[in-house]
Amino acid sequence: MPRYRLDIEYDGTPYAGWQRQAGRHSVQAAIEQAVEKFCGEQLSLRGAGRTDAGVHATGQVAHMDLSRAWPADTVRDAVNAHLSQAGERVAVLAVTVVPEDFDARFSAKARHYLYRITNRRAPPALEKGKVWWVPKPLDAAAMHAAAQVLVGRHDFTTFRSSQCQANSPLRTLDRLDVAREGDMIEIRASARSFLHNQVRSMVGSLKKVGEGAWTGADLKAALEACDRSACGQVAPPDGLFLVRVDY
């Protein structure tokens, strides 16, 4: 039974998230339905990251097993044709035949996220739904400097959703960089794995630093409090993208 890796991009706006959910449409379900229309097989697709409702991806990875060996390009083109026909905002960028021990979730060595903030008085028109609009001026340099206190291995309870199902709040954050390009502030986060809402929670707290409401010391105190109530505003899903998974 051949195993296929799928590299996927999607606009998460109309979906309830990556994971299949009863009574709600998800990215996973959209692809599974397209696969069934292509080859008649009902399957469960395993993704590298369970992105939340409204979160986007340019580099999601998933795997699936099919009973018949199809050419990889045929799988890609057929699944995309059915996704397009159904009006889905999902595209399979590439399909690759992989060893049977490849697992999109558990074989991953690192996940990379990008969060985008449009920082200007005028609201976004072309990128509405793909950025967090913050009209108040933000100091990106201060945000980047403060962000470094979060890099490393910590108890991230403060930046973890109360619904998080992870066994431990301990995570190693490899990178958290903040940079400005004109009106756009980009925040890039990398780690082997993240807690539920961790990136959005960190971004919301960094916004407080950027607007001058918090200092780097305040952010460090929030981290060390290990208390969800110490977290700043959780950033909306609009600006968050899963951009790459390393194997």
N, C-alpha and C positions, 0 to 999 in steps of 0.2 A: 504493500500500500504506500504509494509515494507521498512524501510530505513536501508542501509548498510554503515558501516564505512570501508574504505579500508586503510591499512597501506602499503606504497609503497616505493620502492627504484628504482633509475634509474641512468644510465649514461647519463648525459645531453648533451654529445658531439655532437651527430647527430641531435639534436632537436632545434627547434626555441624557446624553452622555454616550460614552463608548459602550458600556455594558448593557446587554439585553435586559429589559425590564417588562414585567407584565403590564399590559395596557398602555405602554408608552413606546414611541419609536426611538430606536438607538442606532448608532453607526454600525455596531456589530450585527444587529438584526438586518439592516439594509444590505450589508454584504452577504450575509448568509442567505437571504432571500434571492439575491442575484445569482449566487452559486447554484441554488436549487433550480432556478429557471434555466440555467446554462446546462447542467448535467443531471438534474433530477435527484441529487443527493442532499439529504438533510444532515447538517453537521453543526458542530459547535466550534466557532472560531476563537482562538486564544490570542489576545492582544498583549503587547508589551506594557501598556499603561492604561488604567481605567480613567480616562479623562472625564471630567464632570460635564454636566449640561452647559452648553454654550462655549466650551473650550474647543479650540481648533487644533489641527495637526498638519504639519508639512512632512513629518517623518515618523508617523506611527508604523509599527511593525506587527504583523500577526502571522500565525501559521495555521494550516489546515491539512488534513489527510483526505485524499480522494481514492476511491477504489480502483479507478482507471488511470493509467499514466497518460496525461495530456501534455502536449508541448506547452512550455511555460508561457510563451507569447499568446498562444490560443486562449489559455486561462485568463490572462490579463485582458485581452481584447473582448472576450465574450462577457466576462463579469462587468467590465466597463460599459458595454453596450446595454446590458440589462439595468445597470445603475442609472444610466442616462435616460433610458426609456421610462423608468419609474420616477424620474424627476429628482433623484437623490443628489445631494451636494457632496458627493464622495467620489474619489477617483483612485484606482489602483495604479500606482506609478510603475511598479515592476513586480514580476513574479519570478521566483527562483526555486529550482528543485534543491532541497537541502537534506542533510542526513536525518535519519529518523529520530536521533537524540536531540535535534535542535528544538528548543522551546522558546517561543518569542518572549515569554515572561521570565522564565527562570534562567535562561542562558544569557540574559542581558547583563553587561558589565557596567554600563552607565547610561543615564537618561539625561537629556539636555532640553531645557525649557527656555523659551523667550517670552518676556512680558513687555508689551509696548504701551507707552503712555503718550498721548497727544497733549502737549503742555502749551496751550495758547488760549487766548480769550475766545476765539471763534470755535464753534463745535465742528467736529469732522463731518464732511459730507460724503466723500468717496469711501472712507474707511469706517463708517459707522458700523458698530458691531464687531470691529476687529481691533479696537484700541479702547483704552480707558481715557476718557476726556477729563483732564484736570485743568481748569482755567486759571487757578492760582499759580503763580510762578514757583517752580521747584528748583532747588539747588542740587543738581545731579552730582556734583563733586562731593558734597557733604553726604549724600545718600551712599555713594560708593565707599567713602571712608568708613561710614558707620556699618555698612554691610559686612565688612571684613570681620567684625566680632562674631558673626554667625557662621563663618567658614570654619570647618573642622568638625570634630565629633562632639555632639552635645545632646542633651535631653531637650527635644523640641516640643515639649508638651504645650508651651505657650502658643506655638504656631501650628497646632494640630487640631483638626475638627473634633468636636465632641462625639461625632459619629464614626470617627476613625476606627477601623477594625484591626489595625496592626498590633502585634503582640507587644511591641516595645516602642517607646517614643525616642529611643536613641537612633540617631542617623549621623552619617558623615557627609557633610556638605563640602564638595570639592571646589566649587566656584560660585561666587555671587558678585557679578560685576554690573555696574551702572554706568551708562555713557549717554551723552546727549549728541544728537545730530539735528541741528536746527530746532524745530518744534517737537521733535520726537525723542523721547527718553526710552532707551532699551535696557532691560534688566535680564541678564542671562544667568541661569542657575544650572549647575551640574552636580549629580550625585548618582550613586549606584541605584538608590531608590529614595522615594519621597513619601512622607505621610500625607494623609488626606487633607487637602486644602493648604499644605505647607507653603507652596510657592506664593499663592494668593495672599496668605496671611503675612508672609514676610514682606511682600510688596506693599501691602496696606500700611504696615508699620514703617517701612522706609519712606513712604509718602509723608508721614508725620515729621520725619527728619528733614525731608526736602522742603517742607513749608515752614520749618523753624519751630514747630510745636514740641519736637523732641530733639535731644542731642544724641550723640553716639552712646553716651553713658546711659541714657534712658533706654535705648534699645538693648544694651547689654543687661540692664536691670530687668527688663521684660523677659529676656531669654532665661536669666537665672531664677526668675520667680517660678518658673515651671507651672504657670497658672494661665489657663485660657483667657481669663478675664483681663490679663495684663496685655493682651494683644491689641494692636490698633485695628482700624477698620479692615475687614477682609476685602481685598480688591475684587471687582467684578470679574466674571469669566471672560468677558469680551476680548481682553488684550492678551490672553494666555495661549501659547502655541507649544505643542510637543514637536520639537524640530529634528531630533535625532536620537537614535538608540544605538549604542555600541555593543558589539559582540566579540 
